[in-house]
Amino acid sequence: MQVVEIQGFNARCEAKGVERTVSLFMLQEENIVVGDYVMIHVGYAIQKMTHQEAQSTWELFDEVLAAESPHA
């Protein structure tokens, strides 16, 4: 998800039209700024990512979802 706002250890993040408030506590050693991409797990940002890494990850997720959806 992309960080759109930071307030202390909390960040509002967005991806594909979905927004979530997540904790940055686990990445407090990283320099996270608005515009950065982070991987989220159960409400926590667990890894800082590049734009390319985030895009590749979403493409893989989309492929998995397409493969699992029933065919008409």
N, CA, C and O atoms as a CHARMM CRD file, in Angstrom:
* protein
*
  288
    1    1 MET  N      0.84000  -1.17100   0.00000 PROA 1      0.00000
    2    1 MET  CA     0.00000   0.00000   0.00000 PROA 1      0.00000
    3    1 MET  C      0.88900   1.24000   0.00000 PROA 1      0.00000
    4    1 MET  O      2.03400   1.20900   0.45300 PROA 1      0.00000
    5    2 GLN  N      0.33500   2.32100  -0.51600 PROA 2      0.00000
    6    2 GLN  CA     1.08400   3.57100  -0.54000 PROA 2      0.00000
    7    2 GLN  C      0.67200   4.43800   0.64800 PROA 2      0.00000
    8    2 GLN  O     -0.51400   4.59700   0.93400 PROA 2      0.00000
    9    3 VAL  N      1.66100   4.98800   1.32500 PROA 3      0.00000
   10    3 VAL  CA     1.43100   5.86100   2.46900 PROA 3      0.00000
   11    3 VAL  C      0.91900   7.20900   1.95800 PROA 3      0.00000
   12    3 VAL  O      1.56000   7.85200   1.12600 PROA 3      0.00000
   13    4 VAL  N     -0.25300   7.63000   2.46800 PROA 4      0.00000
   14    4 VAL  CA    -0.81200   8.91500   2.04800 PROA 4      0.00000
   15    4 VAL  C     -0.82100   9.94400   3.17200 PROA 4      0.00000
   16    4 VAL  O     -0.95900  11.13900   2.91400 PROA 4      0.00000
   17    5 GLU  N     -0.67600   9.49400   4.41900 PROA 5      0.00000
   18    5 GLU  CA    -0.62900  10.41400   5.55600 PROA 5      0.00000
   19    5 GLU  C      0.02000   9.70600   6.72800 PROA 5      0.00000
   20    5 GLU  O     -0.19900   8.51300   6.93900 PROA 5      0.00000
   21    6 ILE  N      0.82500  10.44100   7.49600 PROA 6      0.00000
   22    6 ILE  CA     1.48600   9.87300   8.67400 PROA 6      0.00000
   23    6 ILE  C      1.17500  10.74600   9.88100 PROA 6      0.00000
   24    6 ILE  O      1.27700  11.97200   9.82600 PROA 6      0.00000
   25    7 GLN  N      0.79000  10.08200  10.98600 PROA 7      0.00000
   26    7 GLN  CA     0.57000  10.75000  12.26300 PROA 7      0.00000
   27    7 GLN  C      1.22600   9.89000  13.33400 PROA 7      0.00000
   28    7 GLN  O      0.65700   8.88800  13.76800 PROA 7      0.00000
   29    8 GLY  N      2.40700  10.27700  13.75300 PROA 8      0.00000
   30    8 GLY  CA     3.15000   9.48900  14.73500 PROA 8      0.00000
   31    8 GLY  C      3.51900   8.14000  14.16800 PROA 8      0.00000
   32    8 GLY  O      4.14700   8.05800  13.11200 PROA 8      0.00000
   33    9 PHE  N      3.13100   7.06000  14.86700 PROA 9      0.00000
   34    9 PHE  CA     3.40800   5.70400  14.38500 PROA 9      0.00000
   35    9 PHE  C      2.26000   5.13500  13.56800 PROA 9      0.00000
   36    9 PHE  O      2.27200   3.94900  13.23800 PROA 9      0.00000
   37   10 ASN  N      1.27100   5.95100  13.23400 PROA 10     0.00000
   38   10 ASN  CA     0.14800   5.49700  12.42100 PROA 10     0.00000
   39   10 ASN  C      0.19600   6.15500  11.05300 PROA 10     0.00000
   40   10 ASN  O      0.59000   7.31300  10.91100 PROA 10     0.00000
   41   11 ALA  N     -0.21100   5.39100  10.05200 PROA 11     0.00000
   42   11 ALA  CA    -0.23000   5.91900   8.69100 PROA 11     0.00000
   43   11 ALA  C     -1.53100   5.52100   8.01600 PROA 11     0.00000
   44   11 ALA  O     -2.04400   4.42100   8.22300 PROA 11     0.00000
   45   12 ARG  N     -2.05200   6.42400   7.21400 PROA 12     0.00000
   46   12 ARG  CA    -3.18200   6.09400   6.35100 PROA 12     0.00000
   47   12 ARG  C     -2.57600   5.67800   5.02500 PROA 12     0.00000
   48   12 ARG  O     -1.80000   6.41700   4.41800 PROA 12     0.00000
   49   13 CYS  N     -2.94600   4.47100   4.58100 PROA 13     0.00000
   50   13 CYS  CA    -2.37900   3.90800   3.36200 PROA 13     0.00000
   51   13 CYS  C     -3.49200   3.56200   2.38900 PROA 13     0.00000
   52   13 CYS  O     -4.63000   3.32400   2.79300 PROA 13     0.00000
   53   14 GLU  N     -3.15300   3.53600   1.08200 PROA 14     0.00000
   54   14 GLU  CA    -4.14300   3.27200   0.04500 PROA 14     0.00000
   55   14 GLU  C     -3.56600   2.33100  -0.99300 PROA 14     0.00000
   56   14 GLU  O     -2.38200   2.38500  -1.32400 PROA 14     0.00000
   57   15 ALA  N     -4.44200   1.46000  -1.50100 PROA 15     0.00000
   58   15 ALA  CA    -4.08900   0.59100  -2.62400 PROA 15     0.00000
   59   15 ALA  C     -5.37200   0.16800  -3.30900 PROA 15     0.00000
   60   15 ALA  O     -6.29400  -0.32600  -2.65900 PROA 15     0.00000
   61   16 LYS  N     -5.43500   0.35500  -4.60400 PROA 16     0.00000
   62   16 LYS  CA    -6.57600  -0.07700  -5.41900 PROA 16     0.00000
   63   16 LYS  C     -7.90800   0.44200  -4.88000 PROA 16     0.00000
   64   16 LYS  O     -8.90900  -0.27500  -4.88600 PROA 16     0.00000
   65   17 GLY  N     -7.91300   1.68700  -4.41700 PROA 17     0.00000
   66   17 GLY  CA    -9.13800   2.30500  -3.93700 PROA 17     0.00000
   67   17 GLY  C     -9.52400   1.96200  -2.50700 PROA 17     0.00000
   68   17 GLY  O    -10.55700   2.42400  -2.02100 PROA 17     0.00000
   69   18 VAL  N     -8.71100   1.16100  -1.82300 PROA 18     0.00000
   70   18 VAL  CA    -8.97900   0.77700  -0.43800 PROA 18     0.00000
   71   18 VAL  C     -8.01600   1.52200   0.47000 PROA 18     0.00000
   72   18 VAL  O     -6.81300   1.55900   0.21100 PROA 18     0.00000
   73   19 GLU  N     -8.54400   2.11800   1.53900 PROA 19     0.00000
   74   19 GLU  CA    -7.70500   2.81200   2.50900 PROA 19     0.00000
   75   19 GLU  C     -7.72400   2.07400   3.83200 PROA 19     0.00000
   76   19 GLU  O     -8.74800   1.51700   4.22900 PROA 19     0.00000
   77   20 ARG  N     -6.59200   2.07200   4.51000 PROA 20     0.00000
   78   20 ARG  CA    -6.46000   1.45500   5.82100 PROA 20     0.00000
   79   20 ARG  C     -5.55200   2.33800   6.68500 PROA 20     0.00000
   80   20 ARG  O     -4.62600   2.97900   6.18600 PROA 20     0.00000
   81   21 THR  N     -5.83600   2.35500   7.97000 PROA 21     0.00000
   82   21 THR  CA    -4.91800   2.95500   8.92500 PROA 21     0.00000
   83   21 THR  C     -4.07600   1.82700   9.47600 PROA 21     0.00000
   84   21 THR  O     -4.60700   0.83700   9.98000 PROA 21     0.00000
   85   22 VAL  N     -2.77000   1.97100   9.38400 PROA 22     0.00000
   86   22 VAL  CA    -1.85700   0.90500   9.81000 PROA 22     0.00000
   87   22 VAL  C     -0.80600   1.46200  10.76400 PROA 22     0.00000
   88   22 VAL  O     -0.54800   2.66500  10.79800 PROA 22     0.00000
   89   23 SER  N     -0.21900   0.57400  11.52300 PROA 23     0.00000
   90   23 SER  CA     0.84100   0.94500  12.44800 PROA 23     0.00000
   91   23 SER  C      2.19900   0.87800  11.75100 PROA 23     0.00000
   92   23 SER  O      2.49800  -0.07400  11.03100 PROA 23     0.00000
   93   24 LEU  N      3.00600   1.90100  11.97800 PROA 24     0.00000
   94   24 LEU  CA     4.38400   1.91900  11.46900 PROA 24     0.00000
   95   24 LEU  C      5.37600   1.48700  12.55100 PROA 24     0.00000
   96   24 LEU  O      6.58800   1.56300  12.34800 PROA 24     0.00000
   97   25 PHE  N      4.87300   1.04100  13.68100 PROA 25     0.00000
   98   25 PHE  CA     5.72300   0.72400  14.83100 PROA 25     0.00000
   99   25 PHE  C      6.84200  -0.24100  14.47900 PROA 25     0.00000
  100   25 PHE  O      7.97400  -0.05700  14.92700 PROA 25     0.00000
  101   26 MET  N      6.55100  -1.26400  13.68700 PROA 26     0.00000
  102   26 MET  CA     7.56800  -2.27400  13.36300 PROA 26     0.00000
  103   26 MET  C      8.63200  -1.74400  12.40400 PROA 26     0.00000
  104   26 MET  O      9.67500  -2.37500  12.22900 PROA 26     0.00000
  105   27 LEU  N      8.38000  -0.60100  11.78800 PROA 27     0.00000
  106   27 LEU  CA     9.35800  -0.01300  10.86200 PROA 27     0.00000
  107   27 LEU  C      9.93000   1.29300  11.39700 PROA 27     0.00000
  108   27 LEU  O     10.35100   2.15100  10.62200 PROA 27     0.00000
  109   28 GLN  N      9.94600   1.44600  12.70900 PROA 28     0.00000
  110   28 GLN  CA    10.40400   2.71000  13.27300 PROA 28     0.00000
  111   28 GLN  C     11.87200   3.01100  12.98100 PROA 28     0.00000
  112   28 GLN  O     12.29200   4.16100  13.10800 PROA 28     0.00000
  113   29 GLU  N     12.65400   2.01900  12.59700 PROA 29     0.00000
  114   29 GLU  CA    14.05500   2.25100  12.22100 PROA 29     0.00000
  115   29 GLU  C     14.17900   2.72800  10.77200 PROA 29     0.00000
  116   29 GLU  O     15.23200   3.22100  10.36800 PROA 29     0.00000
  117   30 GLU  N     13.10300   2.58200   9.99000 PROA 30     0.00000
  118   30 GLU  CA    13.08800   3.02000   8.58400 PROA 30     0.00000
  119   30 GLU  C     12.63900   4.47800   8.51800 PROA 30     0.00000
  120   30 GLU  O     11.94900   4.96900   9.41100 PROA 30     0.00000
  121   31 ASN  N     13.03400   5.15000   7.46600 PROA 31     0.00000
  122   31 ASN  CA    12.57700   6.51300   7.23200 PROA 31     0.00000
  123   31 ASN  C     11.38100   6.45300   6.29100 PROA 31     0.00000
  124   31 ASN  O     11.54100   6.56900   5.07600 PROA 31     0.00000
  125   32 ILE  N     10.17800   6.27300   6.84700 PROA 32     0.00000
  126   32 ILE  CA     8.96000   6.17000   6.04600 PROA 32     0.00000
  127   32 ILE  C      8.37900   7.57000   5.87300 PROA 32     0.00000
  128   32 ILE  O      8.18900   8.29800   6.84700 PROA 32     0.00000
  129   33 VAL  N      8.10000   7.93700   4.62700 PROA 33     0.00000
  130   33 VAL  CA     7.52000   9.24000   4.32400 PROA 33     0.00000
  131   33 VAL  C      6.30300   9.05200   3.41800 PROA 33     0.00000
  132   33 VAL  O      6.13600   8.00200   2.79700 PROA 33     0.00000
  133   34 VAL  N      5.46000  10.08000   3.34900 PROA 34     0.00000
  134   34 VAL  CA     4.30400  10.04500   2.46100 PROA 34     0.00000
  135   34 VAL  C      4.78800   9.75800   1.04200 PROA 34     0.00000
  136   34 VAL  O      5.75100  10.35900   0.56700 PROA 34     0.00000
  137   35 GLY  N      4.11100   8.84000   0.38300 PROA 35     0.00000
  138   35 GLY  CA     4.49300   8.43200  -0.96600 PROA 35     0.00000
  139   35 GLY  C      5.22100   7.10800  -1.01500 PROA 35     0.00000
  140   35 GLY  O      5.28800   6.47500  -2.06900 PROA 35     0.00000
  141   36 ASP  N      5.77500   6.67400   0.12600 PROA 36     0.00000
  142   36 ASP  CA     6.45000   5.37400   0.18100 PROA 36     0.00000
  143   36 ASP  C      5.43100   4.24900   0.07100 PROA 36     0.00000
  144   36 ASP  O      4.23700   4.44900   0.29700 PROA 36     0.00000
  145   37 TYR  N      5.91800   3.07000  -0.27600 PROA 37     0.00000
  146   37 TYR  CA     5.09400   1.85900  -0.34400 PROA 37     0.00000
  147   37 TYR  C      5.53100   0.92600   0.76200 PROA 37     0.00000
  148   37 TYR  O      6.72200   0.76100   1.02600 PROA 37     0.00000
  149   38 VAL  N      4.53300   0.30800   1.41600 PROA 38     0.00000
  150   38 VAL  CA     4.81800  -0.62700   2.49700 PROA 38     0.00000
  151   38 VAL  C      3.96000  -1.87300   2.33500 PROA 38     0.00000
  152   38 VAL  O      2.84500  -1.81000   1.81800 PROA 38     0.00000
  153   39 MET  N      4.49200  -3.00700   2.78200 PROA 39     0.00000
  154   39 MET  CA     3.72600  -4.24400   2.82200 PROA 39     0.00000
  155   39 MET  C      3.03700  -4.29600   4.18000 PROA 39     0.00000
  156   39 MET  O      3.65700  -4.04100   5.21200 PROA 39     0.00000
  157   40 ILE  N      1.75100  -4.62900   4.16700 PROA 40     0.00000
  158   40 ILE  CA     0.93900  -4.63800   5.38000 PROA 40     0.00000
  159   40 ILE  C      0.56100  -6.06600   5.74100 PROA 40     0.00000
  160   40 ILE  O      0.21800  -6.87200   4.87600 PROA 40     0.00000
  161   41 HSD  N      0.63200  -6.36700   7.04300 PROA 41     0.00000
  162   41 HSD  CA     0.16300  -7.66300   7.54600 PROA 41     0.00000
  163   41 HSD  C     -0.53300  -7.41000   8.87600 PROA 41     0.00000
  164   41 HSD  O      0.05600  -6.83100   9.78800 PROA 41     0.00000
  165   42 VAL  N     -1.77000  -7.83700   8.98700 PROA 42     0.00000
  166   42 VAL  CA    -2.62400  -7.68400  10.17400 PROA 42     0.00000
  167   42 VAL  C     -2.50500  -6.30400  10.82700 PROA 42     0.00000
  168   42 VAL  O     -2.36300  -6.19300  12.04500 PROA 42     0.00000
  169   43 GLY  N     -2.56600  -5.27000  10.01100 PROA 43     0.00000
  170   43 GLY  CA    -2.59600  -3.90900  10.53200 PROA 43     0.00000
  171   43 GLY  C     -1.24600  -3.26900  10.78400 PROA 43     0.00000
  172   43 GLY  O     -1.17800  -2.13400  11.25600 PROA 43     0.00000
  173   44 TYR  N     -0.17300  -3.97700  10.47600 PROA 44     0.00000
  174   44 TYR  CA     1.17700  -3.44400  10.68000 PROA 44     0.00000
  175   44 TYR  C      1.91900  -3.36600   9.35000 PROA 44     0.00000
  176   44 TYR  O      1.85100  -4.28900   8.53900 PROA 44     0.00000
  177   45 ALA  N      2.62800  -2.26100   9.13300 PROA 45     0.00000
  178   45 ALA  CA     3.55400  -2.17700   8.01200 PROA 45     0.00000
  179   45 ALA  C      4.77100  -3.00000   8.40400 PROA 45     0.00000
  180   45 ALA  O      5.39400  -2.74400   9.43400 PROA 45     0.00000
  181   46 ILE  N      5.10700  -3.98800   7.58200 PROA 46     0.00000
  182   46 ILE  CA     6.20100  -4.89700   7.95800 PROA 46     0.00000
  183   46 ILE  C      7.41600  -4.76800   7.05200 PROA 46     0.00000
  184   46 ILE  O      8.48100  -5.29600   7.36900 PROA 46     0.00000
  185   47 GLN  N      7.26700  -4.06800   5.92300 PROA 47     0.00000
  186   47 GLN  CA     8.39300  -3.93600   5.00500 PROA 47     0.00000
  187   47 GLN  C      8.19200  -2.72700   4.11300 PROA 47     0.00000
  188   47 GLN  O      7.10000  -2.50800   3.58900 PROA 47     0.00000
  189   48 LYS  N      9.24400  -1.94200   3.93900 PROA 48     0.00000
  190   48 LYS  CA     9.23000  -0.83500   2.98400 PROA 48     0.00000
  191   48 LYS  C      9.54500  -1.41900   1.60800 PROA 48     0.00000
  192   48 LYS  O     10.41300  -2.28300   1.47600 PROA 48     0.00000
  193   49 MET  N      8.83700  -0.94300   0.58700 PROA 49     0.00000
  194   49 MET  CA     9.00100  -1.48300  -0.76000 PROA 49     0.00000
  195   49 MET  C      9.21800  -0.33100  -1.75000 PROA 49     0.00000
  196   49 MET  O      8.84400   0.81100  -1.48500 PROA 49     0.00000
  197   50 THR  N      9.82200  -0.65300  -2.87500 PROA 50     0.00000
  198   50 THR  CA     9.89500   0.30900  -3.96700 PROA 50     0.00000
  199   50 THR  C      8.57100   0.27600  -4.72900 PROA 50     0.00000
  200   50 THR  O      7.77900  -0.65300  -4.57000 PROA 50     0.00000
  201   51 HSD  N      8.34000   1.28100  -5.54400 PROA 51     0.00000
  202   51 HSD  CA     7.13700   1.30300  -6.37800 PROA 51     0.00000
  203   51 HSD  C      7.08400   0.06200  -7.25900 PROA 51     0.00000
  204   51 HSD  O      6.02300  -0.54600  -7.40200 PROA 51     0.00000
  205   52 GLN  N      8.20900  -0.32300  -7.84900 PROA 52     0.00000
  206   52 GLN  CA     8.25100  -1.49500  -8.72300 PROA 52     0.00000
  207   52 GLN  C      7.92900  -2.77000  -7.96100 PROA 52     0.00000
  208   52 GLN  O      7.19300  -3.61600  -8.46900 PROA 52     0.00000
  209   53 GLU  N      8.46400  -2.93000  -6.74500 PROA 53     0.00000
  210   53 GLU  CA     8.15400  -4.11500  -5.94000 PROA 53     0.00000
  211   53 GLU  C      6.66700  -4.17600  -5.61100 PROA 53     0.00000
  212   53 GLU  O      6.05800  -5.24400  -5.66700 PROA 53     0.00000
  213   54 ALA  N      6.08400  -3.02900  -5.26700 PROA 54     0.00000
  214   54 ALA  CA     4.65100  -2.98700  -4.95300 PROA 54     0.00000
  215   54 ALA  C      3.82000  -3.34900  -6.18000 PROA 54     0.00000
  216   54 ALA  O      2.85800  -4.11100  -6.08100 PROA 54     0.00000
  217   55 GLN  N      4.18800  -2.80700  -7.32500 PROA 55     0.00000
  218   55 GLN  CA     3.45200  -3.09100  -8.56100 PROA 55     0.00000
  219   55 GLN  C      3.56000  -4.57300  -8.92500 PROA 55     0.00000
  220   55 GLN  O      2.56200  -5.19200  -9.29200 PROA 55     0.00000
  221   56 SER  N      4.74600  -5.13700  -8.82700 PROA 56     0.00000
  222   56 SER  CA     4.93300  -6.56000  -9.13500 PROA 56     0.00000
  223   56 SER  C      4.13400  -7.44500  -8.18700 PROA 56     0.00000
  224   56 SER  O      3.55800  -8.44800  -8.60800 PROA 56     0.00000
  225   57 THR  N      4.09700  -7.08000  -6.91300 PROA 57     0.00000
  226   57 THR  CA     3.34100  -7.85000  -5.92300 PROA 57     0.00000
  227   57 THR  C      1.85700  -7.83600  -6.25900 PROA 57     0.00000
  228   57 THR  O      1.21100  -8.88200  -6.20500 PROA 57     0.00000
  229   58 TRP  N      1.29700  -6.67100  -6.60500 PROA 58     0.00000
  230   58 TRP  CA    -0.12200  -6.59400  -6.97200 PROA 58     0.00000
  231   58 TRP  C     -0.40400  -7.40000  -8.23200 PROA 58     0.00000
  232   58 TRP  O     -1.45200  -8.03900  -8.32900 PROA 58     0.00000
  233   59 GLU  N      0.51000  -7.38400  -9.19800 PROA 59     0.00000
  234   59 GLU  CA     0.31300  -8.18100 -10.41100 PROA 59     0.00000
  235   59 GLU  C      0.25400  -9.66900 -10.08400 PROA 59     0.00000
  236   59 GLU  O     -0.56000 -10.39600 -10.65300 PROA 59     0.00000
  237   60 LEU  N      1.10900 -10.12700  -9.17100 PROA 60     0.00000
  238   60 LEU  CA     1.08300 -11.53900  -8.75700 PROA 60     0.00000
  239   60 LEU  C     -0.21700 -11.87800  -8.03100 PROA 60     0.00000
  240   60 LEU  O     -0.81700 -12.92200  -8.28700 PROA 60     0.00000
  241   61 PHE  N     -0.65600 -10.99700  -7.12300 PROA 61     0.00000
  242   61 PHE  CA    -1.92600 -11.21700  -6.43000 PROA 61     0.00000
  243   61 PHE  C     -3.07200 -11.29400  -7.42400 PROA 61     0.00000
  244   61 PHE  O     -3.93900 -12.15900  -7.29900 PROA 61     0.00000
  245   62 ASP  N     -3.09100 -10.40200  -8.41100 PROA 62     0.00000
  246   62 ASP  CA    -4.15100 -10.40700  -9.42300 PROA 62     0.00000
  247   62 ASP  C     -4.14900 -11.71000 -10.21600 PROA 62     0.00000
  248   62 ASP  O     -5.21500 -12.24100 -10.53000 PROA 62     0.00000
  249   63 GLU  N     -2.96700 -12.23300 -10.54500 PROA 63     0.00000
  250   63 GLU  CA    -2.86500 -13.50300 -11.27000 PROA 63     0.00000
  251   63 GLU  C     -3.42300 -14.65600 -10.43700 PROA 63     0.00000
  252   63 GLU  O     -4.13900 -15.51000 -10.95900 PROA 63     0.00000
  253   64 VAL  N     -3.09700 -14.68000  -9.15300 PROA 64     0.00000
  254   64 VAL  CA    -3.58600 -15.74100  -8.27000 PROA 64     0.00000
  255   64 VAL  C     -5.10600 -15.67800  -8.17200 PROA 64     0.00000
  256   64 VAL  O     -5.78100 -16.70300  -8.27000 PROA 64     0.00000
  257   65 LEU  N     -5.64000 -14.48000  -7.98000 PROA 65     0.00000
  258   65 LEU  CA    -7.10900 -14.33400  -7.89400 PROA 65     0.00000
  259   65 LEU  C     -7.78500 -14.73900  -9.18300 PROA 65     0.00000
  260   65 LEU  O     -8.84000 -15.37200  -9.14800 PROA 65     0.00000
  261   66 ALA  N     -7.20800 -14.39100 -10.32100 PROA 66     0.00000
  262   66 ALA  CA    -7.80200 -14.75400 -11.61700 PROA 66     0.00000
  263   66 ALA  C     -7.77300 -16.27800 -11.79400 PROA 66     0.00000
  264   66 ALA  O     -8.72000 -16.85000 -12.33200 PROA 66     0.00000
  265   67 ALA  N     -6.71600 -16.92800 -11.35500 PROA 67     0.00000
  266   67 ALA  CA    -6.59900 -18.38000 -11.49200 PROA 67     0.00000
  267   67 ALA  C     -7.57800 -19.11100 -10.57700 PROA 67     0.00000
  268   67 ALA  O     -8.02200 -20.21500 -10.89300 PROA 67     0.00000
  269   68 GLU  N     -7.91500 -18.49500  -9.44200 PROA 68     0.00000
  270   68 GLU  CA    -8.82200 -19.14200  -8.49600 PROA 68     0.00000
  271   68 GLU  C    -10.28400 -18.88600  -8.80000 PROA 68     0.00000
  272   68 GLU  O    -11.14400 -19.61900  -8.31200 PROA 68     0.00000
  273   69 SER  N    -10.59600 -17.86500  -9.59400 PROA 69     0.00000
  274   69 SER  CA   -12.00100 -17.54700  -9.85000 PROA 69     0.00000
  275   69 SER  C    -12.60600 -18.59400 -10.77500 PROA 69     0.00000
  276   69 SER  O    -11.94000 -19.07600 -11.69200 PROA 69     0.00000
  277   70 PRO  N    -13.87800 -18.95100 -10.53500 PROA 70     0.00000
  278   70 PRO  CA   -14.52500 -19.96800 -11.37100 PROA 70     0.00000
  279   70 PRO  C    -14.70300 -19.45100 -12.78500 PROA 70     0.00000
  280   70 PRO  O    -14.99700 -18.27500 -12.99900 PROA 70     0.00000
  281   71 HSD  N    -14.52400 -20.33200 -13.73200 PROA 71     0.00000
  282   71 HSD  CA   -14.68800 -19.97400 -15.15400 PROA 71     0.00000
  283   71 HSD  C    -16.13100 -20.20100 -15.56300 PROA 71     0.00000
  284   71 HSD  O    -16.74900 -21.18800 -15.16400 PROA 71     0.00000
  285   72 ALA  N    -16.66000 -19.29600 -16.35000 PROA 72     0.00000
  286   72 ALA  CA   -18.06900 -19.40200 -16.78000 PROA 72     0.00000
  287   72 ALA  C    -18.23200 -20.39300 -17.91000 PROA 72     0.00000
  288   72 ALA  O    -19.34600 -20.60400 -18.39100 PROA 72     0.00000
